[in-house]
């Protein structure tokens, strides 16, 4: 039996979701997975809003897609609400069916740039980013989070409620 679920206006017709994985979930990988048995939804790997808005050529392979590569979520990270909104809008223009805002990545280069999991320490800024992105696009926006910044600051429930 096939599992169908909805994320906002997006209907996902198969219960298998391919998570965003840096260095792996590029277009060839997503197409191979789809051919081997299908996915209901797949994600690009993490995309920097700065690199996207400033059209860094290294970003183009990350957002490459084809008509058979859908539904497709594109994952965005950054810390500036206006740049994140511009990035979300650009990803929608590139063909994203869903924008996922990464507020859970603990990798130092992401955190040092103010993105990823460090945003769980600043729920007000995180909420501002979500509001700006939702206003900038007509597709669903989701937020990836962790249990908390560290074991002493587990705030996932309150954080998620605020992002919703």
C-alpha positions in Angstrom: 0.0 0.0 0.0 1.3 3.4 -0.9 1.6 6.1 1.7 0.5 9.6 0.7 1.0 12.7 2.8 0.9 16.5 2.5 3.3 19.3 3.4 1.3 22.4 2.9 0.1 22.4 -0.7 2.5 19.7 -1.7 1.2 16.1 -2.0 3.9 13.4 -1.6 2.6 10.2 -3.1 5.2 7.8 -1.7 6.4 7.4 1.9 10.1 7.3 1.1 11.9 10.6 1.6 15.6 11.1 0.6 17.1 13.5 3.2 19.6 16.2 2.2 23.1 14.8 2.5 26.1 17.1 1.7 28.2 15.5 -1.0 25.6 12.9 -2.0 22.1 14.2 -2.9 23.1 15.7 -6.2 20.9 15.3 -9.4 22.6 12.0 -10.5 22.1 10.4 -7.1 18.5 11.5 -6.9 17.7 10.2 -10.4 19.4 6.8 -9.6 17.4 6.5 -6.3 14.2 7.3 -8.2 15.0 4.7 -10.9 15.8 2.0 -8.3 12.4 2.2 -6.6 11.3 5.7 -6.3 11.0 8.3 -3.7 8.1 10.5 -2.7 10.3 13.4 -2.1 14.0 14.1 -2.4 16.1 17.0 -1.2 19.2 18.8 -2.6 22.1 19.1 -0.3 22.6 22.2 1.8 22.8 25.5 -0.2 24.2 28.7 1.1 21.9 31.7 0.6 25.0 33.9 0.1 26.4 31.6 -2.7 23.0 31.4 -4.3 22.2 35.1 -4.3 25.6 36.0 -5.5 25.4 33.3 -8.2 28.5 31.4 -7.2 29.1 28.9 -10.0 29.7 26.1 -7.5 26.0 26.4 -6.5 24.6 25.5 -9.9 25.3 21.8 -9.8 23.6 21.7 -6.3 20.3 23.1 -7.7 20.4 21.2 -11.0 17.1 19.4 -11.7 15.0 17.8 -14.4 11.3 17.3 -14.9 11.5 13.7 -13.5 13.3 15.0 -10.3 10.1 16.0 -8.6 8.8 16.6 -6.1 12.0 18.2 -5.0 12.9 20.0 -1.8 15.8 22.4 -1.8 17.6 23.0 1.5 18.8 26.5 2.3 21.0 27.9 5.1 22.1 31.3 6.3 21.5 33.9 9.0 20.3 37.0 7.2 16.5 37.1 6.8 16.6 39.2 3.6 19.2 37.0 1.9 17.4 33.9 3.0 14.2 35.2 1.5 16.0 36.1 -1.7 17.6 32.6 -1.8 14.2 30.9 -1.2 12.7 32.9 -4.0 15.6 32.0 -6.3 15.2 28.3 -5.4 11.5 28.5 -6.2 12.4 30.0 -9.6 14.9 27.2 -10.1 12.1 24.6 -9.7 11.9 23.8 -6.0 8.6 22.3 -4.8 9.5 22.9 -1.2 12.1 25.0 0.7 13.7 23.5 3.8 15.5 26.0 6.0 18.4 24.3 7.8 18.5 25.2 11.4 20.0 21.9 12.5 23.4 21.5 10.9 26.2 21.4 13.5 29.1 21.6 11.0 31.5 24.3 12.0 31.6 26.1 8.7 27.8 26.4 8.7 27.6 27.5 12.3 30.5 30.0 12.0 28.5 31.7 9.2 25.6 32.0 11.7 23.4 29.3 10.0 22.4 25.8 10.9 22.1 24.7 14.5 23.4 28.0 16.0 20.0 29.5 15.1 18.4 27.4 17.8 20.2 29.7 20.2 18.4 32.7 18.7 14.7 31.8 18.2 13.8 35.4 17.4 16.2 35.6 14.5 15.1 32.1 13.4 11.5 33.2 13.4 12.4 36.3 11.4 14.1 34.2 8.8 11.1 31.8 8.5 8.6 34.7 8.2 10.7 36.4 5.5 11.1 33.1 3.5 7.4 32.2 3.8 6.5 35.7 2.5 8.9 35.4 -0.4 7.6 32.1 -1.9 4.3 30.4 -2.8 5.6 26.9 -2.0 5.8 25.2 1.4 8.6 26.1 3.7 9.8 23.6 6.4 12.5 24.0 9.0 15.1 21.3 9.9 16.0 21.5 13.6 17.8 19.4 16.3 16.9 18.6 19.9 18.7 21.8 20.9 22.1 23.6 20.5 23.6 21.2 23.1 22.5 18.8 25.8 22.0 21.7 28.2 19.7 23.7 25.9 17.2 21.2 24.5 14.5 23.6 23.1 13.1 21.7 20.1 9.5 21.7 21.2 9.3 25.4 22.0 11.5 26.2 19.0 9.3 24.2 16.6 6.1 25.8 17.9 7.6 29.2 17.3 8.7 28.3 13.8 5.2 27.0 13.0 
